[in-house]
C-alpha cells in the first residue's frame, strides 16, 4: 500500500495525562502528538492520543470514523478544513470508549449526524451519567442493530455488528469501494487489549466475531486497528485476524490451565504476562484486566 504522509506535528497536546492507564502515558509520550496518513486520494488516517481515526472525503462531505478526544478531533477538523470547504456528513463511533468517542463534542454543530450501534449509545450515556460528564458529550442521533449501509458519494459505507467482543457494541465499519474495514478496538496490534466486561465484553464471542470478519470480507481487505505500538502499524491485512484470535484463545487456554491446576483467582492475577503469546506486549498495562475477564468468563 502506498501511504502518503502529509502532516506531522510533534508538539504534545495539553491534557494528555487524562488517560486512565499508565501504560498509555508512556506509549503516547513516545509518539508525535498527531499524524495524518493518506491511504488513497480520498481516505486517510489520523493517529494521535487515542484510538485510530479514519476519514473519507466524498462529494457529499467528510465521513469520519471515531473521534479520539476533544483536542485531537478539533485538530482533525481544522486540518481537513484547510483542504477545502467540504462539510462533515457523518461521524461514526466504532464503540463508546472515551478515546474513540470523547472527541464527538468537537463535532457539535459541525457534523450532520452521529452513528453507532444501539448498545454503544447506551454505553456512552451510562458512562457519562456515572461520571457526570453529560454536558461534554455528543451522543449518536442514529443507531443500528445488525447492519447499516448507505452510499455517500462514490463510497458505500456498511456497518456490521457480529455480537459482543471488546464491548457489546462494537461496529465493523466497511468502506466497500476502498475495501477498508475499521475494526475499532476489536483489533489491538500485538498489544494486550482492553476487555470491557462491564460493557458486555466476551472473549469467546470476540473470537467468533473475528472469524465472521474473515468470512465476510475479501482476501484483499485492509483492516484498521484501534491501537498499535507505532501509529504507522495500525493497517493490517487479513492474516492478522487469526493472530488476534490466537491471542484471545491462548489467554483463555492459559487461565483454564491455571484453574485446573487449582490456582485461585488471586494467584492467577500474580502473572505479569500471558505465556504462549511472546509477540504480544502489555503496553497499556491490561494484563490483570485480561486475566480477570478470562477467569470470570470461564467460571461463569
N, C-alpha and C positions, 0 to 999 in steps of 0.2 A: 504494500500500500504506500502510495506517495503522499506523505504528510507534509504540509507546508506550514511552518511555524511563523505566524506573522506578528504576534505581540508577546512581549515578555516583560514582566515587572518584578523586580526583586526587593521591593520595599515591603517590610512586614506591616500588615494592617493592624490598627488598634483593635482591642477586644479579642485578640486571638486566644487569650487564656480562658475563654468561656467554655471550651470543650471539656467534657466530663472526664475523659480518661487521660492519665498522664502520658501514656504511650503515644497518644495522638499529638501531644505537645511536641515531643521530641521529633516526631516524623515531620510535622508541618513546619517546624522552625528550621529544618534542614532543606526545605524546598522553597522555590520562589513563591512570592505571595500569590501570584496568579499567572496563568498561561493560557493562550488561545492557540489551538492547533486545528488547521483545516483538514478534513478527511476527503473532501471533494469541493467543487466550486460553491455548493450550497450548504454543506453540512460541516459543523465544527464542534470541537470540544473546548470547554472551559474547565480548567483544573485550578484549584486553589485550596481554601480551608474548608473542606467538606467533601461530600460525595460528588462524583463527576457530573458535570452539566453537559448535555448535548443540545445543540441548537441547529435549526434548519431554516434557511431563508426561502420562502415561497412567494409567488406573485400576490398572495393574499396577506402576507406578513410573516413574521417570525413565529415558529413553533419552538418552544423551549422545554426541555425535559429536566426537571429538578432545579433547585434554586439556591442550594448551599445556605449561607447566612446573609443577612441584610446588606452588609458591606460589600460582599462579593457579588451579589445579584445586581446591586447598584452599579458596580464597575462594569459588569457584563452589559447591562442596558446602555450605559454611556458609550461603551466601545462599539456596540452594534449600531447605535445611532450615528456614530461617526462615519459609518459606511453608507449612510443614506437615510431617508425619512420613512423607511418601511415600518408599518405598525407592528404591534405584537398581537398575534392572532390567538395563540393558545399557550398556556403553561400547563404542563403535565407533571404530577408528582408520582414517582415510582412507589413511594411509601411515605409514612408520616414522620419519620425521624427528623429532628431539627436540622441536621447537617444536609438534608435533602429538601426540606420544605420550609425551613426557618426564614429563607430569603423571599418567600411568597409576598411578604408585606411590601417589598420594594416594587412589586408589580401592581400594587393597588392603584387604580385609575390609569394604568398603562396597558394592561392586557385585557382582551375581551372576555376570556373565560379561563377558569382553572379546572382541571380534570384529574380525577384519581379514582381508584377503586373505592367502593362504598365503605369498606372496612377501614381504609386509610383515612377517610374523612372522619369517621367515628373516633379513630385513634387520635387524630390531630386535635379534635375537640376535647376529648377526655384529658389528654396531657396538658393542654392549655388551661383547662379549668382547674386541674390539680395544682398546676404551678402558678395559677392566677396571672397568666400572660395572654389572656384572650384579646386584649387591645392590640397586641403585637402580631396578630395572626391575619392571614387572608386565606380563608378556607375554600376548598373546591366548591364551585357552584354547579358542577356537572360530575356525575358519578356513573359507574357501570358495575355489572355483576360478573359476567363471564367474558364477554368480548365487546369491544367498541371499535368502530372503524369509520374513517372519513377521509376523503380525498381533499387535500388542501393544496392548491396549485397543482403541480405535476406529481407531488409526493402523496402517497397513500399511507396514513398513519393508522396502525392497527394495534390495539392493546389487548393482551391476553391475561387472564387470571387462571392459574392452574392449581390454586389451593394454597394452604399455609406453607410457608418456608421460613425465611428470615423473620417475617411477621405473618399476620393473617390477611395482609392487604397489599401484597407485592404485585405490581404490574410489570409485565414484559412489554416494552414499547418497540414495535417493529416499524421501521421506515422501509416500506416494501420496495420502492424504486431504488433507493441506495443500498438495500439489503443489509441494514444495520439494526441490531437489537440492543437497546439499552436495558440492561438487566438489573439496574439499581444495586441493592446490596444482596441480591441473590448470587452475585459473584464478587468475592474478595480474592484478588490475585495473590496466592501464596502467603496470605496473612490470616491468622486465626480470626474468624468472623465474629461479629456481634450476633447473638441469637436471642431475640427478644421474646422470651416465654410469656412475659406479662402482656404482650400484644399478640398472643396466639401462635407463636413460632412452633414449628415442628421439624425436627431434624429428619425424621423418617420421610415425611412428605416432601421436604426440601429436596431430597434425593430423587423423588418421583417427579417433582417439578422440573429438575434439570434433565431428566430422561425425556419428559414430554417436549421440552425445548429442542432437544436434539432431533426428535422425530418431526417436529413442526417446521423447523427452518432448514435451509439448504446447507450443503457442504461448503458453500462459498460465503455464508453469512459471517459478518463480523460482529462480535459482541463487545459491549462496553461494560467494564467492571465498575462497581461503585467505588472501589478503593484498590490501590496497588502501592507497592513500596516506592515507585517512582511514577510521576504523572504520565510520562511517555509510555508506560507499560499498561495502561488501562484498556487498550484494544487487544482482544484475543480472538483466536479462531475457534472453530467447533471442537478442536482437540482439547480445549481447556475444560469443557463441560464435564467429561469423565474425571478429570483431575480434581475438580471441586467435589464431585460425587465421592471420589475416593477418600478425600479428607473427611467428609461427613460420616461415611461408613466406617472408616478407620477409628474415628472418635467414638462412635457407638460400640464398636467391637472392643476397643481398649477398655472402656468403662464397664462393659459387660463382663469382661475377664476379671476385672478388679472386684466386681460384685460377687462373682462365682468363687473368687479366692477368699471371700469372707471379709473384705475390706469395708469399713464404714464409710459413710459419705465424707466425714471429716478427714479420714485417711486418704481417700481418693483425691480430695482437694489439695493435698500437700504436693501433688505433682506440679512441676513448673513447666512441663512441656508435654506434648502428646506423642508418645512413642509411635514409630511407624510412619510419621509424616515429616521426614527430615527436611524436606524442601519448604516447609511452612514455618513461619516465624510469628512470634507473639508481639508484633509491632505495636498493637493497640492495648496490650495488657488484658486480653479477654480469656486467658486460659481458664481461670476459675469459672467464668460465665459458661464456657463451653463444657467443662466437666460437670458443673451443676445441672445444666439443662439436660445433658445426656443421662445423668443419674436419675433425675426426676422423671424423664420420659420413659426410661427403661423400667423404673419401679412403679410407674403408673400413678 
